Amino acid sequence: MYVKIIKDFFIFVSILIIGIIIIFQQKTTLNGAKIGFEICCNNLIPFLFPMVAFSSFVINSDISYVIDKFFGPTFKFLFFIPYSATSVLILSLFGGYQIGARGIRDLLDKNLIDERSAQKLLLFCVNAGFMFVICTIENRYLAYQIWISQTIASLIIAVFIGIESRKSKENFYFKFKKKKYLLVVH
């Protein structure tokens, strides 16, 4: 009871202090909002909307089936993920975390992956998109280094999660289009 009252009071005081700072620092606040709006309009929206539309098209079409068939065995071996998650992983590496999260949600809604697989995928589909990094960072050499390093880090995390999944002998039920597969790890 008292902990909740103290927590609510702390939140109230924090919001009050932030409000006072915003009122007394109007010029700084407006300048920050203007810069944020410009970044959003110049960098985020021009990249994000086309990539979301493209990834939704790929995931909802037979293109994902082709990608899953081609790369699925390798990705299943390396990362221990269902075949149907292959295209989402590839798209998230290039499109960023919002593409990965959206693709994982689409696969979950279609019952192509189970909840446990979705949780695993969310652990390594969390990097910034290629075009976002390139457009945001002015130094191209540095931008490429950042994107490559975060992609390698995501893949290393995926490999370790796959190894751990094999050790725990998880069973994954997943569908590949209209056929049902059972992957049992021995």
Residue pairs with C-beta under 8 A, 6 or more apart in sequence:
22 29
39 136
43 132
43 135
43 136
44 132
46 135
47 129
47 131
47 132
47 135
48 98
48 129
48 132
51 95
51 96
51 99
51 129
51 131
52 95
52 98
52 99
52 102
54 95
55 91
55 95
55 99
55 102
55 103
56 102
56 106
57 63
58 64
58 67
58 87
58 91
59 87
59 88
59 91
59 103
59 106
59 107
60 106
63 87
64 84
64 87
65 177
67 86
67 87
67 90
68 83
68 84
68 86
68 87
68 176
69 83
71 86
71 87
71 90
72 83
72 84
72 86
72 176
73 83
75 81
75 83
75 85
75 86
75 89
76 82
76 83
76 86
76 183
78 158
78 159
78 162
79 89
79 124
79 158
79 159
79 161
79 162
80 161
80 162
80 163
80 165
80 166
80 185
81 89
81 117
81 120
81 121
81 158
81 162
82 112
82 113
82 117
82 172
82 174
82 176
82 181
82 183
83 174
83 176
83 181
84 107
84 112
84 113
84 174
84 175
84 176
85 104
85 107
85 112
85 113
85 117
85 121
85 174
87 103
88 100
88 103
88 104
88 106
88 107
88 121
88 125
89 100
89 121
89 124
89 125
89 158
91 99
91 100
91 103
92 99
92 100
92 103
92 125
92 127
93 125
93 127
93 130
93 151
93 154
93 155
94 129
94 130
95 129
95 130
96 127
96 128
96 129
96 130
96 132
97 125
97 126
97 127
97 128
97 129
98 129
99 129
100 121
100 122
100 125
100 126
101 122
101 125
103 125
104 113
104 118
104 121
104 122
104 125
105 118
107 113
107 118
108 115
108 118
111 175
112 174
112 175
112 176
113 121
113 174
114 172
114 173
114 174
116 170
116 172
117 172
117 174
120 161
120 165
123 157
123 158
123 161
124 154
124 155
124 157
124 158
124 161
125 154
126 154
127 147
127 150
127 151
127 153
127 154
128 146
128 147
128 150
130 147
133 143
133 146
133 147
134 140
134 143
134 144
134 147
136 143
137 143
137 146
165 185
166 185
169 185
169 186
170 185
171 182
171 183
171 184
171 185
172 182
172 183
173 180
173 181
173 182
173 183
174 180
174 181
174 183
175 181
